[in-house]
Amino acid sequence: MTTEHPTAPVPGRTIAQLLADGLVSAGVEIAFTVPGESFLPLLDALPPRGIRVIAARHEGGAGFMAEAWGQLTGRPAAVIVTRAVGASNLAIAIHTARQGSTPLIAIVGQVRRDLLGREAFQEADLVGSIGKLAKWAVELRDPAVAPGAIEEAFHRAVDGRPGPVLISVPEDVFTETTPDRRFANATRPTERRDPEPALARVMDILRLVAAADRPVILAGGGVLRSRGTRDLVRLAEVLEIPVVAGWRRGDVFPNDHRLYLGMAGYGSPPAVRERLEEADVILVLGSRLSEVTTFGYAVPAPEARWAHVDREPRAAGSDDGEPVISLAADADAFLRAAVRCLAGNVHDKDRYDARRDANARDRERFVAETVVDAEPWAGPGVHPGRVVAALQAALSPTTVLTTDAGNFAGWVARGFRFRRPGTFLGPLSGAMGYGLPAAVAAALVAPDRPVVAVCGDGGFAMTMGELETAVRYQLPVVAVVFDDRRYGMILDHQLRGGHESVGTTLGHVDFAAVARACGAAGYTVDDDAELVPALAEALRERGPAVIHLKVDPRWLSVDRRLDAEEEPAREAEVVEPAPSTTEEPDDTAEPPPSTTEEPDAAVLEAEIVAGAVLATELDVEEAQIFAVAAEDGSFVEITEIAEIVRMEEVVELTEVADAAEPSEATESPEPTEASEATDPIEPAEPAEPVAGEAASEAEADATA
């Protein structure tokens, strides 16, 4: 892209200031960062230009926030990190943005130019490494050409198929001055309106689908980015064609509409794949046809005819797997033109009626197969399907729901009904750790709307530091954590493939206590009866909260619950401490009198930690515990335990010598049994929160 610019110089403008002006002209309103010394002049330049700076706890979290912002608004956010270390942490979010066709501007501070190529501190070839994950990458070594390169990067982020761009800037380049007038007097751009496609090509596609017996529309993120949901509903109704959403694009079409037949990909019921595979014609609209959406590239079926409408569609051809019609167009530009072309046209009544009857049967089957809470369950733990049903009942249609990666998300994919566009965020890359940072971004975009992150324990733990970010900015984010103490999806692969369950067992984390430690509210839910009250209270908080759901590990996925004989043995060293309550302890209360004898030191498992000994009283079956004591009375070795059945309490021994007599190696007596433990949206101005929660239908479409 080339642009003519005035030649009169702008005295004293640095590359950092020019870059900040360029961000404004690109529509950037917010920058997420973990600060680094390599880009301090850029941080100085952002607030005076109205760009809000949000400090995250981890570069991966900052990148996920920027990606979610781009998904919801359709405009890029900036994410700014330092050198090789920050860029490496950011890489997962760059990949996620590329997979999701999300506009994102990543700016990475690089080492000084005189240090390049000398293995300087935190140096790496950023363009040749992390930059390969982006849509386009450049390093600004020459201040004379930097303005043009910046302009090119911003253009590529939003042109055609949107995506992430990476700009590497050596530290000393930020302070170089330039006379270039690009972005001078920069203002934020007005909303872009794509040109309408040629009507002849639009009519070709309409004739193709109108003549089909079992057509279907497969709609993806391009419809959401173009704010095209309303026109998609009109087209589907006029032609009586059902709609299937691409994977993690479930909000592209109102799920309670009679023509909605589900979301493709992981978690979908059998009816979705079967309906796609039996279609004689498919209109693929704003979808990249990923491996997950197409069920391993089984859709479109070899005998199906299909048309592809996208900003960067596949080329048309006669070979299997190629569309018969390919149209490069914005999704809503095509939809608007299609609806106008159909106005006043006469349809074949018999064909229309036959479609309507078939669609009713398909919808009835889809509804029956997406009931997720009917299976009997009395515990232990919650029924995952009942969690989804409780969320559906408690949340308003405008709530933004984010999901992480993992088998738990299949319950949401199958059972939750999205009723408005711009209310669902999930990583098309399958990246764990996405759910909470995405929810933080959603709350920044629209602080007047409820935001709920649905996560597994594995993914949530990867970015749970962003709880403190939510607390610091007072964001109303509720995280619902499914905790089965497993990397469940990988365990599923292991069991299906006949592998051993190696490395997929996790230990206990009290996520409610973590939330409280960060300043958020924390709730622990042990069974279904506790779920609805905890959810109601968390939503009333209007601040950050975590609901820690205990899930029986036998719930492997929405399609599979393990029998007792299928359940893999947990690794012996993983022991769950007694569950904590959601209430803060009363420090003034007297402890209840002990009903058990003081445990003998020889029956304790011990570990030396910072000069103290943490001892755990154990309930064991047919096990002898042997301890080796040092001359000073501290434990230095504990041999294997046959099986740990239950851990009752944890005590700290500050005077180890009082707990065990110094001696040579001694054998422990049999332990005594202990007593049982009781126990896209328009971002709001940050200074002026938007009041009210309800949105009109037109406003809802505007936030796709």
C-alpha positions as a printed Julia matrix, in Angstrom:
704×3 Matrix{Float64}:
   0.0     0.0     0.0
   1.37    3.43   -0.95
   0.1     6.74    0.36
   1.09   10.29   -0.58
   2.09   12.48    2.36
   2.95   16.16    2.74
   6.65   16.87    2.83
   6.64   19.57    5.53
   8.49   18.19    8.58
   6.99   17.67   12.01
   9.87   18.78   14.25
  10.83   16.71   17.25
   8.54   13.72   16.7
  10.24   10.5    17.73
   9.63    7.04   16.31
   7.87    6.18   19.59
   5.52    9.14   19.14
   4.96    8.35   15.47
   4.18    4.75   16.38
   1.68    5.91   19.01
   0.04    8.24   16.48
  -0.12    5.34   14.05
  -1.89    3.18   16.62
  -4.53    5.87   17.01
  -5.04    6.02   13.25
  -5.4     2.23   13.17
  -8.26    2.39   15.67
  -6.29    1.13   18.66
  -7.81    2.26   21.96
  -6.01   -0.03   24.38
  -2.59   -1.59   24.84
  -1.91   -4.65   26.98
   1.58   -5.1    28.32
   4.07   -6.53   30.74
   6.42   -3.54   30.93
  10.02   -3.85   29.81
  12.93   -1.48   29.77
  13.32   -1.82   26.0
  10.21    0.21   25.09
   9.76    2.83   27.81
   9.52    5.78   25.36
   6.52    4.11   23.72
   4.78    3.71   27.07
   5.32    7.43   27.66
   3.65    8.25   24.34
   0.46    6.23   24.72
  -1.62    7.9    27.49
  -1.36   11.44   26.03
  -2.94   10.06   22.85
  -5.86    8.47   24.66
  -4.61    4.89   24.5
  -5.32    3.07   27.74
  -2.48    0.89   29.07
  -3.41   -2.34   30.9
  -0.63   -4.15   32.76
  -1.08   -7.92   32.83
   0.67  -10.52   34.95
   2.08  -12.51   32.03
   2.73  -11.78   28.38
   0.61  -14.74   27.32
  -2.29  -13.34   29.32
  -1.75   -9.88   27.81
  -1.77  -11.38   24.33
  -4.97  -13.34   24.97
  -6.58  -10.12   26.19
  -5.59   -8.33   22.99
  -6.91  -11.2    20.88
 -10.24  -11.24   22.7
 -10.53   -7.47   22.33
 -10.07   -7.82   18.58
 -12.65  -10.61   18.37
 -15.28   -8.56   20.18
 -14.72   -5.16   18.58
 -13.39   -6.06   15.14
 -10.56   -3.58   15.72
  -6.99   -4.35   16.71
  -5.59   -3.93   20.18
  -1.89   -3.49   20.82
   0.18   -5.83   22.95
   3.66   -4.64   23.89
   6.36   -6.9    25.33
  10.13   -6.96   25.68
  12.77   -8.84   23.7
  13.03  -12.61   23.34
  11.59  -13.5    26.73
   8.43  -11.43   26.38
   7.94  -12.39   22.75
   8.31  -16.09   23.57
   5.59  -15.83   26.2
   3.46  -13.88   23.74
   3.85  -16.46   20.96
   0.82  -18.53   22.05
  -1.47  -15.52   21.66
  -0.02  -14.58   18.26
  -0.75  -18.11   17.08
  -4.27  -17.89   18.52
  -4.91  -14.61   16.71
  -3.69  -16.1    13.43
  -5.9   -19.15   13.81
  -8.88  -16.96   14.68
  -8.28  -14.32   11.95
  -8.09  -11.65   14.63
  -6.5    -8.23   14.02
  -3.73   -7.67   16.57
  -0.65   -5.44   16.69
   2.27   -6.92   18.63
   5.14   -4.53   19.35
   8.33   -6.05   20.76
  11.19   -4.02   22.18
  14.49   -5.31   20.77
  18.08   -4.84   21.96
  19.97   -1.77   20.75
  21.17   -1.85   17.15
  24.83   -1.86   18.15
  24.23   -5.07   20.13
  22.39   -7.02   17.45
  24.07  -10.27   16.46
  26.24  -10.43   19.58
  24.0   -12.66   21.73
  23.11   -9.64   23.81
  20.91   -9.9    26.87
  17.54  -11.39   25.82
  18.41  -11.04   22.14
  16.82  -13.21   19.45
  15.87  -12.96   15.8
  12.32  -11.88   16.56
  11.14  -11.59   12.96
  12.67  -14.91   11.96
  11.33  -16.8    14.98
   8.19  -15.51   16.73
   7.38  -13.38   13.7
   6.79  -16.52   11.64
   3.61  -17.12   13.64
   2.21  -13.73   12.62
   0.58  -12.67    9.38
   3.45  -10.25    8.77
   6.52   -9.13   10.72
   9.14   -6.4    10.43
  12.07   -5.0    12.43
  12.58   -1.24   12.39
  16.33   -0.75   12.18
  16.36    2.32    9.92
  14.39    5.31   11.22
  14.12    6.64    7.66
  12.01    3.7     6.49
  10.3     2.99    9.82
   7.19    5.13    9.13
   6.41    3.27    5.93
   6.94   -0.1     7.57
   4.64    0.85   10.45
   1.94    1.93    8.01
   2.29   -1.33    6.09
   2.01   -3.39    9.28
  -1.17   -1.65   10.38
  -2.68   -2.13    6.92
  -1.91   -5.84    6.86
  -3.47   -6.4    10.28
  -6.95   -5.55    8.95
  -6.75   -6.03    5.18
  -8.18   -9.17    3.61
  -8.17  -11.92    6.19
  -7.34  -10.06    9.43
  -4.51  -11.3    11.59
  -1.65  -10.45   13.92
   1.38   -8.43   12.87
   4.65   -8.16   14.78
   6.81   -5.03   14.86
  10.27   -5.41   16.42
  11.81   -2.09   17.47
  15.4    -1.81   18.73
  15.51    0.15   21.97
  17.52    3.05   20.56
  15.23    3.48   17.54
  12.32    4.63   19.72
  14.11    7.89   20.51
  15.24    8.64   16.95
  13.41   11.59   15.37
  11.77   11.66   11.96
  10.39   14.44    9.73
   7.81   12.04    8.25
   4.23   13.32    8.51
   2.48    9.97    8.5
  -0.26    9.82   11.13
   0.16   13.52   11.95
  -3.03   14.82   13.59
  -4.19   11.21   13.74
  -7.83   10.47   14.49
  -9.52    7.14   14.97
 -11.0     5.78   11.75
 -14.7     5.56   11.06
 -16.21    2.1    10.68
 -15.08    0.43    7.5
 -17.73   -0.5     4.96
 -16.67   -3.11    2.42
 -17.77   -2.79   -1.2
 -20.59   -5.04   -2.3
 -19.73   -7.98   -4.55
 -20.83   -8.34   -8.15
 -24.55   -9.15   -8.2
 -24.08  -11.71  -10.96
 -21.83  -13.81   -8.71
 -24.25  -13.4    -5.81
 -27.1   -14.68   -8.01
 -25.01  -17.69   -9.07
 -24.67  -18.7    -5.43
 -28.36  -18.12   -4.69
 -29.38  -20.3    -7.64
 -27.08  -23.05   -6.41
 -28.59  -23.2    -2.93
 -32.18  -22.54   -4.05
 -32.13  -25.61   -6.31
 -30.75  -27.95   -3.63
 -32.76  -30.57   -1.77
 -30.76  -30.59    1.49
 -28.77  -27.33    1.58
 -27.1   -25.94    4.7
 -25.22  -22.75    5.56
 -21.95  -23.18    7.49
 -21.29  -19.79    9.11
 -18.04  -18.73   10.73
 -16.24  -15.81   12.31
 -16.36  -13.7     9.17
 -20.07  -13.18    9.75
 -19.4   -12.02   13.3
 -16.6    -9.64   12.27
 -18.83   -8.07    9.61
 -21.8    -7.7    12.0
 -23.8    -9.91    9.66
 -25.97  -11.98   11.99
 -29.2   -10.08   11.31
 -28.82  -10.45    7.53
 -27.85  -14.11    7.92
 -31.13  -14.74    9.76
 -33.05  -13.03    6.95
 -31.34  -15.06    4.23
 -31.9   -18.34    6.08
 -35.58  -17.57    6.59
 -36.22  -16.45    3.02
 -34.6   -19.57    1.54
 -35.61  -21.9     4.41
 -32.02  -23.07    4.81
 -30.69  -24.23    8.21
 -27.5   -22.84    9.71
 -24.62  -24.66   11.4
 -22.03  -22.55   13.23
 -18.32  -23.13   12.85
 -16.39  -24.4    15.85
 -16.33  -21.84   18.67
 -18.5   -19.52   16.6
 -21.73  -20.59   18.28
 -23.0   -17.01   18.68
 -23.06  -16.37   14.93
 -26.77  -17.3    14.75
 -29.42  -17.2    17.5
 -29.4   -20.7    18.98
 -33.1   -20.62   19.87
 -34.08  -20.05   16.23
 -35.84  -22.97   14.53
 -33.24  -23.0    11.72
 -30.22  -23.33   14.0
 -28.78  -26.85   13.95
 -25.77  -26.55   16.24
 -22.07  -25.81   16.34
 -19.63  -28.03   14.47
 -16.5   -29.48   16.03
 -15.62  -30.78   19.47
 -18.64  -31.34   21.69
 -21.2   -31.32   18.9
 -23.89  -34.03   18.91
 -23.95  -36.65   16.12
 -26.8   -34.8    14.39
 -24.5   -31.89   13.43
 -21.94  -33.93   11.54
 -24.53  -36.13    9.9
 -26.52  -33.14    8.67
 -23.39  -31.56    7.18
 -22.27  -34.79    5.52
 -25.64  -35.44    3.91
 -26.01  -31.92    2.5
 -26.06  -31.8    -1.29
 -25.14  -28.08   -1.28
 -23.27  -26.08    1.37
 -22.84  -22.33    1.48
 -19.65  -21.74    3.49
 -19.88  -18.18    4.72
 -17.0   -16.47    6.53
 -15.4   -19.75    7.65
 -11.88  -21.04    7.08
 -13.05  -24.69    7.16
 -10.61  -25.71    9.86
  -9.81  -29.29   10.76
 -12.09  -29.16   13.8
 -15.04  -27.48   12.08
 -14.91  -30.01    9.22
 -14.53  -33.07   11.49
 -11.09  -33.87   10.12
 -11.83  -32.46    6.64
 -14.78  -34.81    6.12
 -16.99  -31.79    5.34
 -17.94  -30.86    2.66
 -18.53  -34.45    1.58
 -16.88  -35.46   -1.72
 -20.2   -35.56   -3.57
 -21.42  -32.23   -2.17
 -21.35  -29.03   -4.19
 -20.4   -25.93   -2.26
 -19.76  -22.22   -2.53
 -17.22  -20.31   -0.49
 -17.75  -16.66    0.44
 -14.9   -15.14    2.45
 -12.42  -12.31    2.29
  -9.84  -14.88    1.22
 -11.82  -17.86   -0.11
 -10.49  -21.04   -1.59
 -10.09  -21.02   -5.34
 -12.96  -22.56   -7.29
 -12.3   -25.63   -9.41
 -13.6   -28.98  -10.56
 -11.47  -31.18   -8.3
 -12.84  -32.85   -5.19
 -12.6   -30.58   -2.18
 -12.78  -27.36   -4.19
 -15.79  -25.03   -4.25
 -17.81  -24.76   -7.43
 -18.2   -21.03   -6.81
 -15.69  -18.86   -4.96
 -16.43  -15.25   -4.05
 -13.98  -12.9    -2.35
 -16.23  -10.66   -0.29
 -17.01   -9.47    3.18
 -19.64  -11.78    4.66
 -22.24   -9.12    5.43
 -21.67   -7.33    2.12
 -22.63  -10.61    0.44
 -25.6   -11.12    2.76
 -26.99   -7.64    2.17
 -26.73   -8.11   -1.57
 -28.29  -11.59   -1.39
 -31.29  -10.41    0.62
 -31.93   -7.6    -1.88
 -31.64   -9.98   -4.81
 -34.26  -12.27   -3.29
 -36.77   -9.51   -2.58
 -39.94  -10.1    -4.61
 -38.75  -13.39   -6.08
 -41.15  -16.33   -6.32
 -40.03  -19.58   -4.71
 -40.99  -23.16   -5.52
 -43.68  -23.82   -2.91
 -43.34  -27.61   -2.91
 -39.58  -27.43   -2.47
 -39.95  -24.76    0.22
 -42.52  -26.81    2.15
 -40.38  -29.96    1.89
 -37.41  -28.07    3.29
 -39.46  -26.66    6.12
 -40.68  -30.12    7.14
 -37.16  -31.57    6.96
 -35.75  -28.65    8.94
 -38.33  -29.17   11.66
 -37.3   -32.82   11.99
 -33.61  -31.88   12.02
 -34.19  -29.24   14.69
 -36.17  -31.67   16.83
 -33.32  -34.16   16.7
 -30.74  -31.49   17.49
 -32.7   -30.3    20.53
 -33.08  -33.86   21.82
 -29.36  -34.59   21.42
 -28.25  -31.43   23.22
 -29.91  -32.12   26.56
 -26.9   -32.37   28.86
 -28.39  -32.46   32.35
 -30.8   -35.42   32.26
 -28.46  -38.23   33.29
 -28.94  -39.28   36.94
 -26.11  -38.26   39.23
 -25.83  -38.17   43.0
 -22.15  -37.34   43.25
 -19.42  -37.15   44.22
 -18.99  -33.67   42.86
 -21.19  -31.75   40.46
 -22.91  -32.96   37.31
 -21.19  -30.97   34.5
 -24.39  -30.8    32.46
 -26.29  -29.32   35.36
 -23.63  -26.63   35.62
 -24.36  -25.66   32.01
 -28.11  -25.68   32.68
 -27.6   -23.49   35.75
 -25.52  -21.03   33.75
 -28.2   -20.93   31.05
 -30.88  -20.15   33.62
 -28.87  -17.53   35.51
 -27.21  -15.55   32.72
 -28.83  -12.84   30.62
 -28.7   -13.04   26.8
 -26.09  -10.24   26.76
 -23.63  -12.1    29.01
 -20.25  -12.71   27.41
 -19.15  -16.3    27.94
 -15.53  -17.3    27.4
 -14.14  -20.81   27.39
 -10.73  -22.31   27.78
  -9.43  -25.4    25.99
 -10.25  -28.87   27.27
 -12.88  -31.6    27.35
 -14.97  -29.64   29.87
 -15.73  -27.13   27.07
 -17.67  -29.82   25.23
 -20.46  -29.46   27.78
 -20.8   -25.77   26.93
 -20.5   -26.42   23.19
 -23.37  -28.89   23.28
 -25.67  -27.59   25.96
 -25.42  -23.79   26.12
 -27.65  -21.65   23.88
 -26.19  -18.34   22.69
 -28.89  -15.85   21.79
 -26.93  -12.76   20.72
 -23.85  -12.24   18.54
 -20.69  -11.12   20.29
 -21.35  -13.18   23.42
 -18.93  -16.1    23.0
 -15.14  -16.27   22.94
 -13.06  -19.42   22.59
  -9.56  -20.07   21.19
  -9.6   -21.66   17.74
  -5.96  -22.56   18.39
  -6.97  -24.82   21.28
  -4.67  -22.85   23.57
  -5.02  -23.51   27.29
  -5.11  -20.49   29.56
  -7.31  -18.39   27.25
 -10.56  -18.26   29.24
  -9.7   -15.89   32.1
  -7.64  -13.3    30.13
 -10.34  -13.25   27.44
 -12.93  -12.53   30.13
 -10.78   -9.67   31.44
 -10.75   -8.16   27.95
 -14.51   -8.63   27.57
 -15.11   -6.8    30.83
 -12.89   -3.94   29.63
 -14.84   -3.72   26.37
 -18.25   -3.66   28.07
 -18.05   -3.27   31.86
 -21.84   -3.01   32.12
 -22.39   -6.59   30.95
 -21.86   -9.82   32.88
 -18.78  -11.81   31.87
 -18.27  -15.47   32.78
 -15.16  -17.53   32.04
 -15.7   -21.29   31.95
 -12.38  -23.08   32.49
 -10.84  -26.39   33.39
  -8.43  -26.66   36.29
  -5.47  -27.21   33.95
  -6.04  -24.18   31.74
  -7.19  -21.89   34.54
  -4.03  -22.54   36.55
  -1.9   -21.43   33.59
  -3.15  -17.84   33.67
  -4.87  -17.48   37.05
  -2.45  -14.68   37.9
  -4.76  -12.5    35.78
  -7.24  -12.69   38.66
  -5.18   -9.97   40.25
  -5.46   -7.98   37.01
  -9.25   -8.23   37.22
  -9.15   -7.16   40.86
  -6.81   -4.23   40.16
  -9.1    -2.85   37.45
 -12.28   -3.8    39.37
 -13.72   -5.91   36.55
 -16.89   -8.0    37.07
 -15.46  -11.31   35.89
 -16.77  -14.61   37.23
 -14.61  -17.68   36.57
 -16.25  -21.1    36.8
 -13.55  -23.76   37.18
 -14.26  -27.43   36.45
 -11.74  -29.27   38.63
 -11.29  -32.98   37.95
  -7.54  -32.85   38.79
  -6.71  -34.14   35.33
  -5.54  -33.02   31.94
  -8.79  -34.61   30.84
  -8.58  -34.27   27.07
  -5.14  -35.85   26.94
  -6.25  -38.63   29.28
  -9.12  -39.22   26.87
  -6.62  -39.6    24.02
  -4.5   -41.93   26.15
  -7.39  -44.22   26.98
  -8.77  -44.27   23.45
  -5.35  -45.05   22.03
  -4.52  -47.79   24.5
  -1.78  -45.76   26.21
  -0.92  -45.54   29.87
  -2.26  -42.54   31.81
   1.16  -40.91   32.22
   1.5   -37.25   33.16
  -2.21  -36.44   33.1
  -2.94  -36.6    36.83
  -2.85  -33.28   38.68
  -2.79  -32.37   42.34
  -5.19  -30.33   44.38
  -5.39  -26.54   44.12
  -7.84  -24.58   46.23
  -8.91  -22.15   43.53
 -11.37  -20.39   45.84
  -8.53  -19.67   48.27
  -6.38  -18.42   45.39
  -9.16  -16.04   44.43
  -9.43  -14.68   47.96
  -5.65  -14.29   48.14
  -5.85  -12.07   45.04
  -8.66   -9.98   46.49
 -11.53  -11.66   44.61
 -14.45  -13.63   46.01
 -14.02  -17.41   46.17
 -16.63  -20.17   46.39
 -16.18  -23.92   46.58
 -18.98  -26.12   45.23
 -18.87  -29.77   46.24
 -22.23  -30.9    44.86
 -25.14  -29.81   42.7
 -27.14  -28.38   45.61
 -24.44  -25.75   46.27
 -24.13  -24.6    42.66
 -27.06  -22.24   42.13
 -26.58  -20.29   45.41
 -22.85  -19.86   44.71
 -23.5   -18.7    41.15
 -26.15  -16.23   42.27
 -23.9   -14.77   44.95
 -20.93  -14.51   42.59
 -22.99  -12.63   40.01
 -24.28  -10.27   42.69
 -20.7    -9.39   43.66
 -20.26   -7.24   40.52
 -16.57   -7.88   40.96
 -14.07  -10.68   40.3
 -15.09  -14.08   41.66
 -14.12  -17.72   41.26
 -16.47  -20.69   41.62
 -14.42  -23.83   42.21
 -16.42  -26.85   41.04
 -15.43  -30.29   42.29
 -15.87  -32.72   39.39
 -15.62  -36.5    39.6
 -12.76  -37.6    37.29
 -15.03  -40.23   35.78
 -16.72  -37.45   33.77
 -14.18  -37.74   30.97
 -16.16  -35.79   28.36
 -19.68  -34.86   27.34
 -19.84  -38.19   25.5
 -18.07  -40.47   27.97
 -18.21  -41.28   31.64
 -15.77  -43.89   32.86
 -16.88  -47.01   34.67
 -15.11  -47.95   37.88
 -12.96  -50.53   36.11
 -11.96  -47.97   33.44
 -10.86  -45.36   35.95
  -7.04  -45.17   35.85
  -5.33  -45.29   39.21
  -4.22  -41.91   40.48
  -0.53  -41.42   40.99
   0.29  -42.35   44.59
   2.03  -39.12   45.44
  -0.98  -36.94   44.65
  -2.85  -36.3    47.9
  -5.7   -33.85   48.28
  -5.77  -31.84   51.47
  -8.98  -31.43   53.37
 -11.31  -29.05   51.51
 -11.44  -25.48   52.69
 -14.65  -23.57   53.21
 -15.5   -20.37   51.4
 -15.65  -18.46   54.68
 -12.66  -16.71   56.16
 -11.51  -18.36   59.41
 -12.37  -16.68   62.69
  -9.03  -15.95   64.28
 -10.65  -15.14   67.61
 -12.46  -18.43   68.03
 -11.05  -21.08   70.34
 -10.11  -24.28   68.49
 -12.28  -27.28   69.3
 -10.76  -29.81   71.69
  -8.91  -32.62   69.97
 -10.57  -36.03   70.1
  -7.49  -37.93   68.99
  -4.17  -38.56   70.59
  -1.18  -36.54   69.5
   0.4   -38.47   66.6
   3.73  -40.04   67.26
   6.47  -38.6    65.07
   7.39  -42.02   63.78
   4.03  -42.33   61.95
   4.33  -39.0    60.19
   5.4   -38.28   56.63
   7.71  -35.31   56.87
   9.37  -32.82   54.59
  11.92  -30.2    55.61
  10.76  -26.78   54.37
  12.68  -23.6    55.26
  14.0   -25.02   58.51
  10.61  -26.31   59.71
   9.08  -29.74   59.32
   5.63  -30.12   57.79
   4.12  -33.35   59.03
   1.03  -35.02   57.62
  -1.07  -37.46   59.58
  -1.99  -40.33   57.31
  -4.67  -42.97   57.24
  -3.16  -46.02   55.55
  -4.13  -49.56   54.73
  -1.66  -52.39   55.19
   1.28  -50.03   55.13
   4.38  -49.68   57.21
   6.01  -46.24   57.32
   9.7   -46.12   58.04
  11.47  -42.96   59.05
  15.18  -42.28   59.34
  15.99  -39.66   61.97
  19.15  -37.59   62.11
  21.06  -36.98   65.31
  19.46  -33.56   65.73
  15.99  -35.11   65.62
  14.95  -33.87   62.14
  13.61  -36.27   59.55
  15.89  -36.7    56.56
  14.23  -39.54   54.67
  10.84  -41.22   54.34
  10.46  -44.46   52.43
   7.57  -45.35   50.15
   4.04  -45.69   51.45
   1.99  -48.58   50.11
  -1.18  -46.56   49.61
  -2.42  -43.24   50.9
  -6.14  -43.48   51.5
  -6.92  -40.19   53.13
  -5.09  -37.25   54.66
  -6.88  -35.93   57.69
  -4.97  -32.88   58.82
  -1.71  -31.0    58.46
   0.35  -29.97   61.43
   3.56  -27.97   61.64
   6.3   -29.11   63.98
   8.47  -26.24   65.08
  10.23  -28.31   67.69
  11.09  -31.54   65.94
  13.18  -32.73   68.86
  10.05  -32.79   71.01
   8.26  -34.97   68.48
  10.88  -37.71   68.17
  13.77  -38.85   70.27
  17.11  -38.6    68.45
  18.25  -42.08   67.58
  19.61  -44.28   64.91
  17.2   -45.45   62.19
  14.0   -46.61   63.83
  10.94  -48.41   62.58
   7.56  -46.78   62.99
   4.78  -48.61   64.76
   1.48  -49.19   62.98
  -0.39  -45.9    62.62
  -3.69  -45.47   64.37
  -6.74  -44.47   62.33
  -7.49  -40.79   62.68
 -10.9   -39.27   63.1
 -12.7   -38.24   59.89
 -12.23  -34.63   58.87
 -15.23  -32.36   59.11
 -15.47  -30.07   56.8
 -17.9    -7.6    18.99
 -19.02   -5.0    21.44
 -18.23   -1.31   21.56
 -15.68   -0.57   24.28
 -16.85    1.71   27.04
 -14.95    4.78   28.13
 -12.93    3.69   31.2
 -13.76    6.79   33.21
 -17.51    6.58   32.64
 -19.0     3.07   33.02
 -22.07    2.51   30.89
 -25.23    2.08   32.9
 -27.87   -0.53   32.19
 -27.65   -4.13   31.16
 -30.35   -4.6    28.54
 -29.54   -3.98   24.9
 -31.88   -3.54   21.98
 -31.77   -5.99   19.12
 -30.02   -3.45   16.95
 -27.43   -2.79   19.64
 -26.86   -6.49   20.06
 -26.12   -6.84   16.36
 -23.72   -3.95   16.58
 -21.69   -5.8    19.19
 -21.12   -8.96   17.17
